[in-house]
Amino acid sequence: MAHHRGWPAGEGAAPPHRSQESSRTDAAADHRRPLSGCCLCALPLACGQVTAPGESEHFVDELHLSYGLAGALATALALISYKMRQVPLSEPMLALGLGIVIGPQLLGLVDISDQTRDLLLLEGSRLIVALSVMAAALRFPATELGRVVRPVLLLVAIAMPLAAVISGAASLVMGLPLALAALIGACLCPTDPVLASAVVSGTPAEKDLPARLRHTLSIESGINDGLALPLVGLALVAVLPAETLGAAAGRLTYEVLVGVVIGILAGALTGWGVRVATRDRDLEPAPDLILPLLLAMGVLGLAKVAQTDGILAVFVAGLAYNRLISGEEREPQQGVDEAVNRYLAMPLFLVLGIVLPWSDWAELGPAAGLFVVLVLALRRLPLVLALARPMRLQRQQAVFLGWFGPMGVSSLFYLAHSLDQGVGDPRLFAVGSLIIAVSVVAYGLTASPGRKLYARSAGESGS
């Protein structure tokens, strides 16, 4: 991908590689074109690219190589899936590393343009997050959700907005405009359900972590991915002042409320349909296993057509569906969802590794390192420790929950969404991709050791 030098002097300055707002608007419009057939093969057309036949063939060859390598890596890791839970590595971290190796910085086997990058990250992350929040909604029986209402409400209502403020304030050390810093903070505030699932799902997690702690992190990571949209939307008003604050607030309220209604109706209707089909023996085992995945994709598409919060709609649909089905239905479906969630995200992290903007990171200077440290240290851990008593958490539980609030696919989705809305400052992707890449590595390295350390400390304290 192209690399760029020189940052804008202020909020009003044009970004160096997207100097014409009209071209960015055209690109955003192209991104919203419906895709037909294989979305990977349709990318040059969808992005509005005009390429010679040889260039198009080369592009498709690179894509074939990319998902061929991603599939090979996923297959190899699936064969040692239990051992992967025991080592300080994660599937997303290895996929990210593979992308770096085959990308333009090292082997140069795959190069992705900015427009193609934006579309891949936007639609890929949207689908992955939707499937992941569906898995989070089905991870535990609906009857147990009442035990975590209090901590989840505190995390969503207090910790998440403050995390956005802290992350945005931390980005100011790099000299960013205040509006752009606010947008970066909003994009980084949700807890990622994809990376969090590595901590709370699987046999080792069930053995080492108390159920309430796993439930809290699962439900929080599902619901705050959708509820981060209003924060991102309000920050976008500051960066792109084409809409008044009042109009934006009204639109975002509509997106959230109607998204919730769509989710409730779709989940309830599907759950009722499963009951009827099971009673009449019309539902075969194979379709039954993937029914939540089909529900997630259907709700995501309907919510998008209705211009509402699709991620929140999918999570609410999962909760409503979970409430109506039996444990015999939920457990095998949830297992399939977890497997899809664990391995389907790998191609997205591979793409992220390919498109990491190394030269843009260098332009950020030494302050970028300070920003990373501040976000990892202050974005979540102090907030959860402060809320430990009202959340009724013991100290070691608060430390665990405070550290394991990773930034990943959900933050990547909101970065790509902001680019799609017309934000042209290259520092948005540079700063966001930097902290997301560090987060993937940091939480990948600490997930297994952190879980074992918690189990050991909890055993010593008798809790």
C-alpha positions as CSV (number, residue, x, y, z in Angstrom):
1,M,0.0,0.0,0.0
2,A,1.1,3.6,-0.4
3,H,3.0,5.3,2.3
4,H,2.7,8.9,3.1
5,R,4.8,11.7,4.6
6,G,3.8,14.8,6.5
7,W,0.8,15.3,8.8
8,P,-1.9,18.0,8.6
9,A,-1.1,21.0,10.6
10,G,-4.5,21.3,12.1
11,E,-8.1,20.2,12.0
12,G,-8.8,22.1,8.9
13,A,-5.8,21.0,6.9
14,A,-6.3,18.4,4.1
15,P,-4.8,15.0,4.7
16,P,-1.8,14.3,2.4
17,H,-3.1,11.2,0.6
18,R,-6.8,12.2,0.6
19,S,-6.5,15.8,-0.4
20,Q,-9.8,16.1,-2.2
21,E,-12.9,15.6,0.0
22,S,-15.0,14.9,-3.1
23,S,-12.8,11.9,-4.0
24,R,-13.2,10.6,-0.4
25,T,-17.0,11.0,-0.7
26,D,-17.0,9.2,-4.0
27,A,-14.9,6.4,-2.4
28,A,-17.3,6.2,0.5
29,A,-20.2,6.0,-1.9
30,D,-18.5,3.2,-3.8
31,H,-18.0,1.3,-0.6
32,R,-21.7,1.2,0.0
33,R,-22.4,-0.4,-3.4
34,P,-24.0,-3.8,-3.0
35,L,-21.7,-6.7,-3.8
36,S,-22.7,-9.7,-5.8
37,G,-21.1,-13.1,-5.9
38,C,-17.8,-13.5,-4.0
39,C,-17.1,-10.2,-2.2
40,L,-13.3,-10.8,-2.4
41,C,-13.3,-11.1,-6.2
42,A,-15.7,-8.2,-6.5
43,L,-13.5,-5.8,-4.6
44,P,-11.9,-4.0,-7.5
45,L,-15.3,-3.1,-8.9
46,A,-16.8,-2.4,-5.4
47,C,-14.0,0.0,-4.6
48,G,-14.5,1.9,-7.9
49,Q,-11.1,0.8,-9.1
50,V,-10.4,0.8,-12.8
51,T,-7.6,-1.7,-13.5
52,A,-6.1,-3.3,-16.5
53,P,-6.8,-7.0,-17.0
54,G,-3.3,-8.0,-15.9
55,E,-3.5,-5.9,-12.8
56,S,-6.9,-7.3,-11.9
57,E,-5.6,-10.9,-12.3
58,H,-2.6,-10.0,-10.1
59,F,-4.9,-8.6,-7.5
60,V,-7.1,-11.7,-7.4
61,D,-4.0,-13.9,-7.2
62,E,-2.9,-12.0,-4.1
63,L,-6.3,-12.5,-2.5
64,H,-6.1,-16.2,-3.3
65,L,-2.7,-16.4,-1.7
66,S,-4.0,-14.5,1.3
67,Y,-7.0,-16.6,2.2
68,G,-5.1,-19.8,1.2
69,L,-2.5,-19.0,3.8
70,A,-5.1,-18.0,6.3
71,G,-7.0,-21.2,5.8
72,A,-3.8,-23.3,6.1
73,L,-2.9,-21.5,9.3
74,A,-6.4,-21.9,10.7
75,T,-6.4,-25.6,9.9
76,A,-3.1,-26.2,11.6
77,L,-4.1,-24.3,14.7
78,A,-7.5,-26.1,14.8
79,L,-5.6,-29.4,15.1
80,I,-3.9,-28.2,18.2
81,S,-6.8,-26.1,19.5
82,Y,-6.7,-27.4,23.1
83,K,-2.9,-26.8,23.4
84,M,-3.4,-23.3,22.0
85,R,-5.5,-22.5,25.1
86,Q,-2.4,-23.5,27.3
87,V,0.3,-21.4,25.6
88,P,0.9,-17.6,25.6
89,L,-0.2,-17.3,22.0
90,S,-3.5,-16.7,20.2
91,E,-4.9,-17.4,16.8
92,P,-5.4,-13.6,16.0
93,M,-1.9,-12.8,17.0
94,L,-0.4,-15.5,14.7
95,A,-2.7,-14.4,11.8
96,L,-1.5,-10.8,12.4
97,G,2.1,-11.9,12.3
98,L,1.6,-13.9,9.1
99,G,0.0,-10.9,7.5
100,I,3.1,-8.8,8.4
101,V,5.4,-11.4,6.9
102,I,3.6,-11.7,3.5
103,G,2.9,-7.9,3.4
104,P,4.8,-5.2,1.6
105,Q,7.2,-4.6,4.6
106,L,8.8,-8.1,4.4
107,L,8.2,-10.6,1.6
108,G,6.0,-8.3,-0.5
109,L,3.7,-11.1,-1.6
110,V,0.5,-9.2,-1.1
111,D,-0.1,-5.4,-1.4
112,I,-3.6,-3.9,-0.7
113,S,-4.6,-0.4,-1.8
114,D,-6.2,2.0,0.7
115,Q,-9.7,1.8,-0.9
116,T,-9.6,-2.0,-0.9
117,R,-8.3,-2.0,2.6
118,D,-11.1,0.2,3.9
119,L,-13.8,-2.0,2.3
120,L,-12.2,-5.3,3.5
121,L,-11.9,-4.0,7.1
122,L,-15.4,-2.4,7.2
123,E,-17.4,-5.4,5.8
124,G,-15.1,-8.1,7.3
125,S,-15.2,-6.6,10.8
126,R,-18.9,-5.9,10.6
127,L,-19.6,-9.6,9.9
128,I,-17.1,-11.0,12.4
129,V,-18.4,-8.7,15.2
130,A,-22.0,-9.7,14.4
131,L,-21.2,-13.4,14.6
132,S,-19.1,-12.9,17.7
133,V,-21.8,-11.0,19.7
134,M,-24.2,-13.8,18.7
135,A,-21.8,-16.3,20.2
136,A,-21.6,-14.1,23.4
137,A,-25.4,-14.0,23.7
138,L,-25.6,-17.8,23.5
139,R,-22.5,-18.6,25.6
140,F,-24.6,-19.0,28.8
141,P,-28.2,-20.0,29.6
142,A,-30.5,-16.9,29.6
143,T,-31.6,-17.8,33.2
144,E,-28.2,-17.0,34.5
145,L,-28.0,-13.5,32.9
146,G,-29.7,-11.9,35.9
147,R,-26.6,-12.5,38.0
148,V,-24.5,-10.1,35.9
149,V,-26.9,-7.3,35.2
150,R,-25.4,-5.0,37.9
151,P,-21.7,-5.3,36.8
152,V,-22.6,-5.1,33.1
153,L,-24.7,-2.0,33.6
154,L,-21.8,-0.3,35.5
155,L,-19.3,-1.3,32.9
156,V,-21.4,0.0,30.0
157,A,-22.8,3.1,31.6
158,I,-19.7,4.3,33.5
159,A,-16.5,2.5,32.4
160,M,-17.1,2.5,28.7
161,P,-17.7,6.3,28.3
162,L,-14.8,7.1,30.6
163,A,-12.6,4.7,28.6
164,A,-13.4,6.7,25.5
165,V,-12.4,9.9,27.4
166,I,-9.2,8.4,28.7
167,S,-8.2,6.9,25.4
168,G,-9.0,10.2,23.6
169,A,-7.0,12.2,26.1
170,A,-4.1,9.8,25.8
171,S,-4.0,10.4,22.0
172,L,-3.5,14.1,22.6
173,V,0.2,13.4,23.6
174,M,0.8,12.9,19.8
175,G,-0.5,16.4,19.0
176,L,-3.8,15.3,17.5
177,P,-6.7,17.8,17.1
178,L,-9.2,17.5,19.9
179,A,-12.0,16.3,17.6
180,L,-9.9,13.5,16.1
181,A,-8.7,12.5,19.5
182,A,-12.3,12.2,20.6
183,L,-13.1,10.0,17.7
184,I,-10.1,7.7,18.4
185,G,-11.2,7.4,22.0
186,A,-14.7,6.5,21.0
187,C,-13.4,3.8,18.5
188,L,-11.3,2.3,21.2
189,C,-13.8,2.2,24.1
190,P,-15.7,-1.1,23.4
191,T,-14.4,-4.4,24.7
192,D,-13.7,-6.8,21.8
193,P,-15.8,-10.0,21.9
194,V,-13.4,-11.8,19.6
195,L,-10.3,-11.4,21.7
196,A,-12.3,-11.7,24.9
197,S,-13.7,-15.1,23.9
198,A,-10.1,-16.5,24.1
199,V,-10.2,-15.7,27.8
200,V,-13.8,-16.8,28.8
201,S,-14.6,-19.7,26.5
202,G,-13.3,-23.3,26.4
203,T,-12.6,-26.0,28.9
204,P,-9.6,-24.2,30.6
205,A,-11.6,-21.0,31.2
206,E,-14.5,-23.0,32.6
207,K,-12.0,-24.8,34.9
208,D,-10.0,-21.7,36.1
209,L,-12.5,-18.8,36.1
210,P,-15.7,-18.4,38.1
211,A,-18.9,-18.4,36.0
212,R,-19.9,-14.9,37.1
213,L,-16.6,-13.4,35.9
214,R,-16.9,-15.2,32.5
215,H,-20.5,-14.2,32.2
216,T,-19.8,-10.5,32.9
217,L,-17.0,-10.2,30.4
218,S,-19.0,-12.1,27.7
219,I,-22.2,-10.0,28.1
220,E,-20.3,-6.7,28.4
221,S,-18.3,-7.4,25.3
222,G,-21.5,-8.2,23.4
223,I,-23.6,-5.2,24.4
224,N,-21.0,-2.5,24.4
225,D,-20.0,-3.2,20.8
226,G,-23.4,-1.9,19.7
227,L,-23.7,0.8,22.3
228,A,-20.4,2.3,21.3
229,L,-22.1,3.6,18.1
230,P,-23.6,6.7,19.7
231,L,-20.2,7.7,21.1
232,V,-18.6,7.2,17.7
233,G,-21.5,9.0,16.0
234,L,-21.2,12.1,18.2
235,A,-17.5,12.2,17.8
236,L,-18.0,12.1,14.0
237,V,-20.1,15.2,14.3
238,A,-17.1,17.1,15.7
239,V,-14.8,15.8,13.0
240,L,-17.2,16.1,10.1
241,P,-19.5,19.0,11.1
242,A,-22.0,18.5,8.3
243,E,-24.7,17.6,10.8
244,T,-25.9,19.4,13.9
245,L,-25.5,17.8,17.3
246,G,-29.2,17.7,17.8
247,A,-29.8,16.0,14.5
248,A,-27.1,13.5,15.1
249,A,-28.4,12.7,18.6
250,G,-31.9,12.1,17.1
251,R,-30.5,9.9,14.4
252,L,-28.4,7.8,16.8
253,T,-31.3,7.4,19.2
254,Y,-33.4,6.0,16.3
255,E,-30.6,3.7,15.3
256,V,-30.2,2.2,18.8
257,L,-33.9,2.0,19.6
258,V,-35.0,0.5,16.3
259,G,-32.1,-1.8,16.3
260,V,-33.2,-3.2,19.7
261,V,-36.7,-3.6,18.4
262,I,-35.5,-5.5,15.3
263,G,-33.3,-7.7,17.4
264,I,-36.1,-8.6,19.8
265,L,-38.6,-9.4,17.1
266,A,-36.2,-11.4,15.0
267,G,-34.8,-13.4,17.9
268,A,-38.2,-14.0,19.4
269,L,-39.7,-15.1,16.1
270,T,-36.8,-17.4,15.4
271,G,-36.9,-18.9,18.9
272,W,-40.6,-19.5,18.6
273,G,-40.0,-21.1,15.1
274,V,-37.5,-23.5,16.6
275,R,-40.0,-24.5,19.3
276,V,-42.6,-25.2,16.7
277,A,-40.3,-27.0,14.3
278,T,-38.8,-29.1,17.0
279,R,-42.3,-30.1,18.2
280,D,-43.3,-31.1,14.7
281,R,-39.9,-32.6,14.0
282,D,-39.4,-30.4,10.9
283,L,-36.0,-29.1,12.0
284,E,-33.1,-31.4,10.9
285,P,-29.9,-31.5,13.1
286,A,-27.5,-29.9,10.5
287,P,-29.5,-26.7,9.8
288,D,-30.2,-26.5,13.6
289,L,-26.5,-26.2,14.3
290,I,-26.0,-23.1,12.1
291,L,-29.3,-21.4,12.8
292,P,-27.8,-18.7,15.1
293,L,-25.3,-17.9,12.3
294,L,-28.1,-17.5,9.8
295,L,-30.0,-15.4,12.4
296,A,-27.0,-13.1,12.9
297,M,-26.5,-12.5,9.2
298,G,-30.2,-12.0,8.6
299,V,-30.6,-9.5,11.5
300,L,-27.4,-7.7,10.4
301,G,-28.7,-7.2,6.9
302,L,-32.2,-6.1,8.0
303,A,-30.8,-3.6,10.5
304,K,-28.4,-2.2,7.9
305,V,-31.3,-1.7,5.4
306,A,-33.3,0.0,8.2
307,Q,-30.2,2.2,8.9
308,T,-30.0,1.1,12.5
309,D,-27.4,-0.3,14.8
310,G,-26.8,-3.7,13.3
311,I,-24.3,-5.0,15.9
312,L,-26.6,-4.2,18.8
313,A,-29.6,-5.7,16.9
314,V,-27.7,-9.0,16.5
315,F,-26.8,-9.2,20.2
316,V,-30.3,-8.5,21.3
317,A,-31.6,-11.1,18.8
318,G,-29.2,-13.6,20.3
319,L,-30.5,-12.8,23.9
320,A,-34.1,-13.1,22.8
321,Y,-33.4,-16.4,20.9
322,N,-31.5,-17.7,23.9
323,R,-34.4,-17.0,26.2
324,L,-36.8,-19.1,24.1
325,I,-34.8,-22.2,23.2
326,S,-33.9,-25.1,25.5
327,G,-30.4,-26.0,26.8
328,E,-30.3,-29.0,24.4
329,E,-30.7,-26.6,21.5
330,R,-28.3,-23.9,22.8
331,E,-25.3,-25.9,23.7
332,P,-24.4,-27.5,20.3
333,Q,-25.3,-24.2,18.5
334,Q,-23.1,-22.3,20.9
335,G,-20.2,-24.7,20.2
336,V,-20.5,-24.1,16.5
337,D,-20.7,-20.3,17.1
338,E,-17.5,-20.4,19.2
339,A,-15.6,-22.3,16.5
340,V,-16.7,-19.9,13.8
341,N,-15.8,-17.0,16.1
342,R,-12.4,-18.4,16.9
343,Y,-11.2,-19.2,13.3
344,L,-13.3,-17.0,11.0
345,A,-11.6,-13.9,12.4
346,M,-8.2,-15.0,11.3
347,P,-8.4,-13.8,7.7
348,L,-9.3,-10.3,9.0
349,F,-6.3,-10.2,11.2
350,L,-4.2,-11.4,8.3
351,V,-5.4,-8.5,6.2
352,L,-4.7,-6.1,9.1
353,G,-1.2,-7.4,9.3
354,I,-0.7,-6.8,5.6
355,V,-2.0,-3.2,5.7
356,L,-0.3,-2.0,8.9
357,P,0.9,1.6,8.1
358,W,4.5,1.3,9.3
359,S,5.7,4.6,7.8
360,D,2.7,6.4,9.2
361,W,3.5,5.0,12.6
362,A,7.1,6.4,12.3
363,E,5.5,9.8,11.6
364,L,3.8,9.7,14.9
365,G,7.2,9.9,16.7
366,P,8.2,8.7,20.2
367,A,4.9,10.0,21.6
368,A,3.2,7.1,20.0
369,G,4.9,4.8,22.5
370,L,3.7,6.9,25.4
371,F,0.2,6.8,24.0
372,V,0.2,3.0,23.9
373,V,1.4,2.7,27.5
374,L,-1.2,5.2,28.7
375,V,-4.1,3.4,26.9
376,L,-3.1,-0.1,28.1
377,A,-2.6,1.1,31.7
378,L,-5.4,3.6,32.2
379,R,-8.2,2.9,29.7
380,R,-9.9,0.2,31.8
381,L,-8.0,-1.3,34.8
382,P,-8.3,1.7,37.2
383,L,-12.0,2.1,36.3
384,V,-12.8,-1.5,37.0
385,L,-10.8,-1.4,40.3
386,A,-12.8,1.7,41.3
387,L,-16.1,0.0,40.5
388,A,-15.1,-3.3,42.2
389,R,-17.3,-2.8,45.3
390,P,-20.5,-1.8,43.6
391,M,-20.0,-4.6,41.0
392,R,-19.5,-7.0,44.0
393,L,-16.1,-8.2,42.7
394,Q,-13.2,-9.4,44.8
395,R,-9.9,-7.6,44.1
396,Q,-8.4,-10.3,42.0
397,Q,-11.6,-10.6,40.0
398,A,-11.5,-6.8,39.4
399,V,-7.8,-6.9,38.3
400,F,-8.6,-9.8,35.9
401,L,-11.7,-8.1,34.5
402,G,-9.9,-4.7,34.3
403,W,-7.0,-6.0,32.3
404,F,-8.9,-8.3,29.9
405,G,-10.9,-5.7,28.1
406,P,-9.1,-5.9,24.8
407,M,-9.3,-3.7,21.7
408,G,-9.7,-5.7,18.5
409,V,-12.3,-6.3,15.8
410,S,-14.9,-4.0,17.2
411,S,-12.5,-1.1,17.4
412,L,-11.3,-2.0,13.9
413,F,-15.0,-1.8,12.7
414,Y,-15.5,1.6,14.1
415,L,-12.3,2.9,12.6
416,A,-13.4,1.5,9.2
417,H,-16.9,2.9,9.7
418,S,-15.4,6.4,10.4
419,L,-13.3,6.2,7.2
420,D,-16.4,5.2,5.3
421,Q,-18.3,8.2,6.7
422,G,-15.6,10.5,5.2
423,V,-12.9,11.0,7.7
424,G,-9.8,11.5,5.6
425,D,-7.1,12.2,8.2
426,P,-4.5,9.4,7.8
427,R,-3.7,9.7,11.5
428,L,-7.0,8.0,12.4
429,F,-6.0,4.7,10.9
430,A,-2.4,5.1,11.9
431,V,-3.2,5.6,15.6
432,G,-6.1,3.2,15.7
433,S,-4.2,0.4,14.0
434,L,-1.2,0.9,16.2
435,I,-3.1,0.3,19.5
436,I,-5.2,-2.5,18.0
437,A,-2.1,-4.4,16.8
438,V,-0.4,-3.9,20.2
439,S,-3.6,-5.0,21.9
440,V,-3.8,-8.2,19.9
441,V,-0.2,-9.0,20.9
442,A,-0.5,-8.0,24.5
443,Y,-3.7,-9.9,25.2
444,G,-2.6,-12.9,23.2
445,L,0.5,-13.2,25.3
446,T,-1.2,-12.7,28.6
447,A,-4.5,-14.6,28.1
448,S,-3.3,-18.1,29.1
449,P,-0.8,-16.9,31.8
450,G,-3.3,-14.5,33.2
451,R,-6.0,-17.1,33.5
452,K,-3.6,-19.5,35.2
453,L,-2.4,-16.8,37.6
454,Y,-5.9,-15.9,38.5
455,A,-6.7,-19.6,39.3
456,R,-3.6,-19.9,41.4
457,S,-4.3,-16.7,43.4
458,A,-8.0,-17.5,43.8
459,G,-7.0,-21.0,45.1
460,E,-4.5,-19.6,47.6
461,S,-7.1,-17.1,48.9
462,G,-9.8,-19.7,49.1
463,S,-12.2,-17.8,46.7
